[in-house]
Amino acid sequence: MSLEPNGKWEEIVGFTPNRAGDNQKVEFLRYRLDQHGIYQRLHLWVDVIEEGISYGAQK
């Protein structure tokens, strides 16, 4: 995908973690065509729970 100068891109980005656990890093990298290497980084730290497990639920 390419953007014009001062352009904007807004979309929902989905991903599927490959394991459960706390403090997992999700990293998005942005590149510019006129530069070598990474232009910008975005790090998100997420807690992933196993599917089918309820935390804090009372039986």
C-alpha positions as CSV (number, residue, x, y, z in Angstrom):
1,M,0.0,0.0,0.0
2,S,1.3,3.5,-0.8
3,L,0.2,6.8,0.7
4,E,0.5,10.3,-0.8
5,P,2.3,12.9,1.4
6,N,0.2,13.6,4.5
7,G,-2.1,10.7,3.4
8,K,-4.1,8.6,5.8
9,W,-5.0,4.9,6.0
10,E,-7.5,3.7,8.5
11,E,-8.6,0.0,8.5
12,I,-9.2,-2.7,11.0
13,V,-6.2,-5.0,11.2
14,G,-6.8,-8.5,12.4
15,F,-4.2,-10.9,13.7
16,T,-4.2,-14.3,15.4
17,P,-1.6,-14.9,18.1
18,N,0.0,-18.4,18.1
19,R,0.0,-18.9,21.9
20,A,-1.6,-17.6,25.1
21,G,0.3,-15.5,27.5
22,D,0.7,-12.0,29.0
23,N,2.7,-9.1,27.7
24,Q,3.1,-10.3,24.1
25,K,4.4,-7.8,21.7
26,V,2.6,-7.0,18.4
27,E,4.7,-4.9,16.1
28,F,3.7,-2.9,13.1
29,L,6.5,-1.6,10.8
30,R,6.2,1.2,8.4
31,Y,8.6,1.7,5.4
32,R,9.2,4.5,3.0
33,L,10.0,3.9,-0.6
34,D,12.7,6.5,-0.6
35,Q,14.5,5.1,2.5
36,H,16.2,1.9,3.4
37,G,15.1,0.2,6.6
38,I,12.2,0.9,8.9
39,Y,10.7,4.3,8.9
40,Q,8.4,4.0,12.0
41,R,7.5,1.3,14.5
42,L,4.4,0.7,16.5
43,H,4.5,-1.7,19.4
44,L,1.4,-3.0,21.2
45,W,1.6,-5.2,24.3
46,V,-1.3,-7.6,24.6
47,D,-2.5,-10.3,27.0
48,V,-3.8,-13.3,25.2
49,I,-6.0,-15.8,27.0
50,E,-6.7,-19.4,25.8
51,E,-10.0,-19.9,23.9
52,G,-12.7,-21.5,26.0
53,I,-11.3,-20.4,29.4
54,S,-13.3,-18.0,31.5
55,Y,-11.3,-15.9,34.0
56,G,-13.1,-14.5,37.0
57,A,-16.3,-16.5,36.3
58,Q,-18.2,-18.0,39.2
59,K,-19.5,-21.6,38.9
